[in-house]
């Protein structure tokens, strides 16, 4: 019974991540909650978000320009990672 509940939860989470149009403010709120919560073990923690093509591209640009001059162009990639507050966030473009 326990494994059955995990499969349902996993399916629900995957569906949620695919349909969720995350923006930068949502990302910061989520990561801040994790970083500030002492009950969450953070060592080795990686968050993975699967985003639609447009949201993925927007997030890539926003995070790229937070760390680089506007004169540079963000690389076009299907996956990229960022580290915020010691938490690694991996972004994957859904296919």
N, C-alpha and C positions, 0 to 999 in steps of 0.2 A: 504494500500500500504506500509506503514511504517513497519508493522509487517512482511510482505512478504520479504522485504529487509533484516531484521534481521535474518530470517530463512536461507536465502541464505548465508549470511555472516557467520553465525554459522556453517553451513554445510561445507563451504569452509575452515574455520579455523580448524575444526576437521580433515578434510582430510589433511590439511597442517601439522598439528602436528603429525599425524600418519605416514606420509611419510618422515618427516624431521629427518635426522640423526644428532642430535645435538652433539657437542663435548663441552668440558669444556671451550674452548676459546669463542665459540659462546654464551654459557651461560653467561660468564662474560661480554661480550660486550652488550648483551641484558639487563642484570640487571644494568650495569653501566649507560646505556642510561636512564633507568627508574629512577634510584637514582638521577642522575644529572639533570633531567628535572623537573623544579619547577612547571610545568603545570600539572604534574601527581600527583594525591592525593594518597599517599602511605599507610596511616593508614588503616589497615585491608586488604591490597592488598595481594592476593595469586595468584601466577602464577601456572598453572597446565600444565605439559607436559606429554603426553602419548607417550612412547618410545617403540620401538621394543625390544625384549628380550636382544639382544646383546648390544645395545646402553644403555639400562637401567642398565645392569650389569656393564658396563664400567663406567658410570656416578656414580653409587653407590660406586665403588671402589675408583675412583678419589676423590670424596668428603669425603669419609670415611678416606682415608689416609692423607688428608689435615689437619685433626683434631686429628688423632690417630697414635700411633707408628706402624711401618711396621710389628711388631711382632704379632699384632692383626689381626683377620680375619673379613672382613665386613659381617654383617648378610645377609642371603639370604631372600629377601622380595619382594613382589609384589608392595609395595608402600613405599616411604620414603620422608622425607622433609629436606630441608636445608634452612638456613636463611643467606642471603647475603645482606649487606648494609641495613638491616631493612626490606627487602622484603622476604616473605616466598615463597619458590619454592617447589611444590609438584611434585614428579615424579611417574608415574603410568606405570607399565609394561602392554603393550597392549596384549590382549588375542587372 
